[in-house]
């Protein structure tokens, strides 16, 4: 508030320097919300404020963060999407709530969405490079920390505050929510919030499947990924073969040889029968003198059929319904607070794909339930967090249970912010987690299992002459993984988790960073991070049809820990409204774990994949440019843009990876640029977002060469009218109504992004 006041006074004085100031004139300042949490943002993280979330928030966390340089959405359909940070996601990007790890099944299966109540968020911190010092090996590629108000850390400015929101849209259903906060007695604060969201099947501008699905030249593996069956017949050109095999004629009926009429025709003039060479009879269909380039066979495509019927203009099985509640209370003194909170969520949604179950192809649905108890306490230098979480995740064939995971999780974290000593300040701590998972269902792909992780860390910051800043950090983790055979689990054929051997891993992380501030308007920086990650339970022990992602997933219990070495260089300017920064990063992964094609497809449309390791190099650029200014007394505006590019390259000498995945990892994010405009005039605010996704140039293989998805442009806008107690807004997404298929989506052949959507909403403040 002090900063806003000083800026306003300075601007007013400058604008009126040639006139006599009116000391009685009333000046209205913009409302500023102050919270007990988030007042000391991490300089290594990019923070999205609660105000920004009003513009960016979407049905999934991945889509919400996808307007940030270096971050894209995994997009496993419109109802499930996780952040992809510099081409890394899943078990390499950790999702946290107030610094404590949430349920990580979204890292194990991209079909399982991270459920959160956006209306209850105070902001989101995004770590776009390794955050392993603070959060361990599962943050080797970055982290996303959701800061909420479930446990208030300070008393509120009024006895009762909050808001109620309602929204209806043309192509994304309906949403309602409320967020209430208040004070009790002299030392208590409380919070209560809830959210409800529903949508039916989502409309799209064209076909749900990519054009390649109906191309007669489609290869066998792409057929499976596009969920089509090609009815074709291969006809041999018998006029090219001069002879008929005498051996085949003699053994046509012998079951030991399994010969057919197609084996009769040959270019060989003789056959070997019982050690004797005999003359082959001539083929009376042979026509001599033909062009030597004449193909030996011709394939005739009689028809291409979908696994299950689809309708133009509608994304199949894209329905969703989710509910979330959160509540908490805190006892607050001058130098101490302690609180307890509760979160519950329920979601039921469809995946736009089908899989074989019993007698036919059934739509794939997900039902998830989660209940969490939170404890938090702190002083000026210490903070303790504890989370106990019970989750129930079901994978359904239509309405029938195929696979179910019951998980209980205990997570504790203690942080100590040491008192600054001259040039030095820092944070140290420990965190612990224990996860028990049990399952059931005919399509189980994981055995019952247990995981335990223990970590201790210290991150120190040194400042010299207010211009040179250095970071030094170290962390050590112990990770234990255990599979529990039995309880109805039967692994499939193939690798299937090996012998389900118990594994222990010791992980070391360290980093160093140096930044030089120039004239208080610019900086240059460099950093180096060494991080390690232990294989997770699916990478070690998976061994069956992973129903919701439509593959047979095979782990390997002999996998080694993964190591990354990252160097990053950056520079930036922030001067009189002008903002510019550029980053270049380079990461070498040793024993990079990836889910590899085997080239095998099982009945029911399941591709067979297995977890493998080889060396990988990730390189990329990010650049941002923005300018903000004021126009007159009541108008301010901002124009910004960014560009990002990432390459995930094969630097191993592994011939198997070269055959299956090629020079680059397939399904990688495409390069893109963004332009965002904001203008605020009195009570009206307007935002326009334009994203251009380019055609991917760095293509891998899915055994066969990976085809590039067409480039596309996404246009969104939001207009808000704010009054003292009420805010009205009108927003639109994909206003160009284009068919858009993200290159990095595993469902790019099955589901494009949703078509045009217009939403109208109201938010009432208490």
QUIJO-V106106 format. One record per residue. RES is the residue in one small letter. SS is DSSP state (H for helix, E for strand, - for the rest). PSI is psi in whole degrees, 0 to 359 (* if undefined). D_FIRST is the distance of its C-alpha to the first C-alpha in whole Angstrom. Layout:
res/ss/psi/d_first
RES/SS/PSI/D_FIRST
RES/SS/PSI/D_FIRST
//
This chain:
res/ss/psi/d_first
x/-/321/0
x/H/316/4
x/H/313/5
x/H/317/5
x/H/314/6
x/H/317/9
x/H/317/10
x/H/317/11
x/H/316/12
x/H/316/14
x/H/319/15
x/H/318/16
x/H/319/18
x/H/317/20
x/H/334/21
x/-/19/22
x/-/338/24
x/-/7/27
x/-/159/27
x/-/121/26
x/-/142/23
x/-/103/23
x/-/348/21
x/-/358/21
x/-/136/20
x/-/132/17
x/-/124/14
x/-/124/13
x/-/149/10
x/-/147/10
x/-/136/9
x/-/127/7
x/-/128/9
x/-/132/8
x/-/154/12
x/-/338/14
x/-/149/16
x/-/8/15
x/-/343/12
x/-/78/15
x/-/148/17
x/-/123/20
x/-/342/21
x/-/357/24
x/-/149/23
x/E/124/22
x/E/131/19
x/E/119/19
x/E/168/16
x/H/328/17
x/H/318/16
x/H/324/19
x/H/332/21
x/H/327/21
x/H/319/23
x/H/339/25
x/-/141/26
x/-/189/30
x/-/335/33
x/-/157/33
x/H/321/30
x/H/317/32
x/H/324/32
x/H/321/28
x/-/0/28
x/-/355/30
x/-/18/28
x/-/138/27
x/-/132/29
x/-/356/32
x/E/127/31
x/E/176/34
x/E/132/35
x/-/331/38
x/-/80/39
x/-/60/42
x/-/170/42
x/-/348/39
x/-/1/39
x/-/120/38
x/-/128/36
x/-/157/35
x/E/135/33
x/E/109/35
x/E/112/34
x/-/45/36
x/-/2/39
x/E/143/38
x/-/196/38
x/H/233/39
x/H/0/40
x/H/351/38
x/-/114/35
x/E/134/33
x/E/126/31
x/E/160/29
x/E/115/27
x/-/39/24
x/-/0/27
x/E/133/30
x/E/133/33
x/-/178/33
x/-/130/37
x/-/17/38
x/H/339/41
x/H/335/39
x/H/332/40
x/H/323/44
x/-/119/44
x/-/349/42
x/-/345/43
x/-/114/41
x/-/149/37
x/-/112/34
x/-/126/33
x/-/154/30
x/-/103/28
x/H/328/25
x/H/341/23
x/H/4/23
x/E/136/21
x/E/341/17
x/E/173/18
x/E/129/21
x/E/128/22
x/E/121/25
x/E/112/27
x/-/353/29
x/-/181/32
x/-/131/33
x/-/31/31
x/H/334/34
x/H/315/33
x/H/323/31
x/H/8/32
x/-/183/36
x/H/333/39
x/H/1/38
x/H/27/35
x/-/334/37
x/-/3/36
x/-/179/32
x/E/155/30
x/E/116/28
x/E/114/25
x/E/117/24
x/E/116/21
x/E/182/22
x/-/22/21
x/-/323/24
x/-/102/24
x/-/138/20
x/-/359/19
x/-/162/17
x/-/157/17
x/-/162/16
x/-/336/14
x/-/164/17
x/-/327/20
x/E/124/21
x/E/167/19
x/E/195/20
x/E/158/22
x/E/132/25
x/E/140/26
x/E/138/30
x/E/139/31
x/E/147/34
x/E/164/36
x/-/337/39
x/-/17/40
x/-/24/37
x/-/215/38
x/E/152/36
x/E/137/32
x/E/150/31
x/E/159/28
x/E/156/26
x/E/106/23
x/E/139/23
x/E/149/21
x/E/177/21
x/E/148/22
x/E/137/25
x/-/215/27
x/-/338/25
x/-/17/24
x/E/145/24
x/E/149/22
x/E/162/24
x/E/145/24
x/E/130/26
x/E/161/27
x/E/159/29
x/E/143/30
x/E/131/34
x/E/140/35
x/E/141/38
x/E/152/40
x/-/198/44
x/-/139/45
x/-/141/43
x/E/148/45
x/-/160/45
x/-/344/47
x/-/221/50
x/-/150/52
x/-/334/50
x/-/148/52
x/-/154/52
x/H/330/55
x/H/336/56
x/H/333/57
x/H/18/60
x/-/124/61
x/-/340/65
x/-/5/64
x/-/137/62
x/-/170/62
x/H/317/63
x/H/321/59
x/H/327/57
x/H/314/59
x/H/317/58
x/H/329/54
x/H/358/55
x/-/54/57
x/E/155/60
x/E/125/64
x/E/119/66
x/E/107/69
x/E/159/71
x/E/133/75
x/E/121/76
x/E/120/79
x/E/144/81
x/-/92/83
x/H/342/87
x/H/353/89
x/H/346/87
x/-/119/89
x/-/343/92
x/E/164/93
x/E/131/93
x/-/123/93
x/H/326/96
x/H/316/94
x/H/320/92
x/H/320/95
x/H/334/96
x/H/16/93
x/-/323/91
x/-/2/92
x/-/114/91
x/-/340/88
x/-/334/88
x/-/338/87
x/-/51/85
x/-/150/86
x/-/176/86
x/H/333/87
x/H/339/84
x/H/353/86
x/-/322/89
x/E/136/88
x/E/162/88
x/-/353/89
x/-/136/91
x/-/344/95
x/E/161/96
x/E/156/95
x/E/119/95
x/E/118/97
x/-/40/98
x/-/352/98
x/E/143/100
x/E/124/99
x/E/154/100
x/E/135/100
x/-/140/97
x/E/156/98
x/E/150/97
x/-/116/95
x/-/352/96
x/-/355/93
x/-/135/92
x/-/109/92
x/-/162/93
x/-/14/91
x/-/159/88
x/-/126/85
x/-/344/84
x/-/3/80
x/-/126/81
x/-/145/78
x/-/339/80
x/E/162/78
x/E/133/76
x/E/127/74
x/E/118/74
x/E/118/70
x/E/338/72
x/E/155/68
x/E/126/65
x/E/137/63
x/E/148/60
x/-/319/60
x/-/150/59
x/-/139/58
x/-/158/55
x/-/133/55
x/-/137/53
x/-/359/50
x/E/130/49
x/-/117/47
x/-/145/50
x/-/47/48
x/-/18/45
x/-/160/44
x/E/147/41
x/E/127/40
x/E/146/37
x/E/140/35
x/E/142/33
x/E/152/31
x/E/143/29
x/E/153/28
x/E/164/27
x/E/147/26
x/E/137/25
x/E/124/26
x/E/126/23
x/-/181/23
x/-/319/21
x/-/17/23
x/-/144/24
x/E/154/24
x/E/133/27
x/E/166/27
x/E/142/30
x/E/166/29
x/E/136/32
x/E/142/32
x/E/142/35
x/E/150/35
x/E/136/39
x/E/143/39
x/E/119/43
x/E/164/43
x/E/152/46
x/E/128/46
x/E/65/48
x/E/172/51
x/E/153/54
x/E/153/56
x/E/132/60
x/E/117/60
x/-/265/64
x/-/8/65
x/E/174/63
x/E/129/59
x/E/148/57
x/E/147/53
x/E/125/51
x/E/157/48
x/E/135/45
x/E/122/45
x/E/139/42
x/E/140/41
x/E/138/38
x/E/131/37
x/E/141/35
x/E/132/34
x/E/140/31
x/E/140/31
x/E/138/28
x/E/158/27
x/E/160/25
x/-/193/24
x/-/338/22
x/-/342/25
x/E/144/27
x/E/135/26
x/E/133/29
x/E/142/29
x/E/139/33
x/E/128/34
x/E/122/37
x/E/131/38
x/E/124/41
x/E/150/41
x/E/109/44
x/E/123/45
x/E/136/48
x/E/123/49
x/E/142/51
x/E/98/54
x/-/250/54
x/-/7/54
x/E/138/56
x/E/121/54
x/E/324/55
x/E/143/53
x/E/135/50
x/E/128/48
x/E/122/47
x/E/134/44
x/E/139/43
x/E/132/40
x/E/126/39
x/E/132/36
x/E/145/35
x/E/134/32
x/E/123/31
x/E/139/29
x/E/118/28
x/E/108/26
x/-/151/27
x/-/130/26
x/-/136/26
x/E/102/29
x/-/254/29
x/-/354/28
x/E/136/29
x/E/161/26
x/E/178/27
x/E/135/28
x/E/161/31
x/E/179/32
x/E/150/35
x/E/149/35
x/E/145/38
x/E/146/39
x/E/126/42
x/E/128/43
x/E/129/47
x/E/132/48
x/E/157/51
x/E/173/52
x/E/169/55
x/-/153/56
x/-/339/59
x/-/33/57
x/-/132/55
x/-/1/54
x/-/140/53
x/-/168/55
x/E/146/53
x/E/165/51
x/E/143/49
x/E/139/46
x/E/136/44
x/E/132/42
x/E/134/41
x/E/149/39
x/E/139/37
x/E/162/35
x/E/132/33
x/E/117/30
x/E/143/30
x/E/129/28
x/E/132/29
x/E/129/27
x/E/119/29
x/-/28/28
x/-/13/24
x/-/329/26
x/E/126/29
x/E/134/28
x/E/140/30
x/E/138/30
x/E/131/33
x/E/151/34
x/E/147/37
x/E/145/37
x/E/132/41
x/E/149/41
x/E/124/45
x/E/126/45
x/E/132/48
x/E/130/49
x/E/130/52
x/E/145/54
x/E/99/56
x/-/162/59
x/-/202/61
x/-/37/59
x/-/359/61
x/-/130/59
x/-/116/62
x/-/160/61
x/-/189/62
x/-/175/64
x/-/203/63
x/-/308/61
x/-/48/59
x/-/10/57
x/-/230/60
x/-/12/61
x/-/44/58
x/-/144/58
x/-/145/55
x/E/142/53
x/E/138/51
x/E/139/49
x/E/126/47
x/E/137/44
x/E/138/42
x/E/139/39
x/E/153/38
x/E/160/36
x/E/141/35
x/E/147/32
x/E/130/32
x/E/137/29
x/E/117/29
x/E/133/26
x/E/113/27
x/-/25/26
x/-/12/22
x/-/349/23
x/E/168/25
x/E/158/27
x/E/147/30
x/E/159/31
x/E/147/33
x/E/156/34
x/E/133/37
x/E/130/37
x/E/124/40
x/E/154/40
x/E/147/42
x/E/135/43
x/-/147/45
x/-/144/47
x/-/177/46
x/H/324/48
x/H/325/49
x/H/331/50
x/H/316/52
x/H/357/54
x/-/148/53
x/E/51/57
x/E/186/57
x/E/116/56
x/E/93/53
x/H/313/53
x/H/340/49
x/H/7/49
x/-/40/53
x/E/162/54
x/E/116/56
x/E/125/54
x/E/119/56
x/-/179/54
x/-/111/56
x/-/5/56
x/-/9/57
x/-/147/53
x/-/168/52
x/-/154/48
x/E/138/46
x/E/141/45
x/E/145/43
x/E/115/42
x/E/129/39
x/E/140/38
x/E/138/35
x/E/141/34
x/E/162/31
x/E/153/30
x/E/159/26
x/E/137/25
x/E/101/21
x/E/117/21
x/-/50/20
x/-/347/19
x/E/131/23
x/E/126/23
x/E/138/26
x/E/154/27
x/E/139/31
x/E/140/32
x/E/127/36
x/E/153/37
x/E/119/40
x/E/132/41
x/E/121/45
x/E/127/45
x/E/136/49
x/E/42/50
x/E/126/48
x/E/132/48
x/E/153/49
x/E/109/51
x/E/148/54
x/E/144/56
x/E/346/60
x/E/3/61
x/E/143/63
x/E/127/62
x/E/167/63
x/-/148/64
x/-/2/62
x/-/25/60
x/E/116/58
x/E/143/58
x/E/120/58
x/E/156/56
x/E/151/55
x/E/127/53
x/E/175/54
x/E/139/52
x/E/168/53
x/E/144/51
x/E/147/48
x/E/131/46
x/E/124/42
x/E/153/41
x/E/169/38
x/E/147/36
x/E/136/32
x/E/140/31
x/E/144/28
x/E/131/27
x/E/158/24
x/E/135/23
x/E/147/20
x/E/178/20
x/E/154/19
x/E/110/22
x/-/202/22
x/-/332/19
x/-/3/19
x/E/132/20
x/E/151/18
x/E/161/21
x/E/139/21
x/E/128/25
x/E/162/25
x/E/156/28
x/E/162/30
x/E/141/33
x/E/152/35
x/E/138/38
x/E/142/40
x/E/133/43
x/E/99/45
x/E/147/48
x/E/114/51
x/-/17/52
x/-/168/55
x/-/31/58
x/-/109/59
x/H/332/61
x/H/318/60
x/H/321/57
x/H/322/58
x/H/319/60
x/H/319/58
x/-/339/54
x/-/203/55
x/-/335/53
x/E/153/50
x/-/131/48
x/-/168/49
x/-/43/46
x/-/152/43
x/-/141/40
x/-/156/41
x/-/154/39
x/E/165/37
x/E/157/34
x/E/144/31
x/E/126/30
x/E/133/27
x/E/138/25
x/E/139/22
x/E/137/22
x/E/117/19
x/E/110/21
x/-/250/19
x/-/3/20
x/E/133/22
x/E/135/21
x/E/136/24
x/E/138/24
x/E/131/28
x/E/129/29
x/E/124/32
x/E/129/34
x/E/114/37
x/E/122/39
x/-/163/42
x/-/135/46
x/-/129/46
x/-/338/48
x/-/84/48
x/-/140/50
x/-/209/52
x/E/150/54
x/-/66/55
x/-/302/59
x/-/157/59
x/E/138/57
x/-/124/53
x/-/143/53
x/-/141/50
x/-/147/48
x/-/149/48
x/-/154/44
x/E/162/42
x/E/136/39
x/E/128/36
x/E/128/34
x/E/157/31
x/E/156/29
x/E/132/27
x/E/128/26
x/E/135/23
x/E/116/23
x/E/131/20
x/-/181/20
x/-/319/18
x/-/0/20
x/E/143/22
x/E/129/22
x/E/142/25
x/E/151/26
x/E/124/29
x/E/158/30
x/E/144/33
x/E/149/34
x/-/53/37
x/-/340/37
x/-/351/40
x/-/51/42
x/-/156/43
x/-/116/45
x/-/128/43
x/-/104/44
x/-/133/42
x/-/328/44
x/-/358/43
x/-/132/43
x/-/345/46
x/-/23/47
x/-/335/47
x/-/344/51
x/-/330/50
x/-/115/47
x/-/176/45
x/-/154/41
x/-/153/41
x/-/191/41
x/-/138/39
x/E/131/37
x/E/127/35
x/E/142/33
x/E/129/31
x/E/164/29
x/E/141/27
x/E/121/24
x/E/127/23
x/E/142/20
x/-/*/21
//
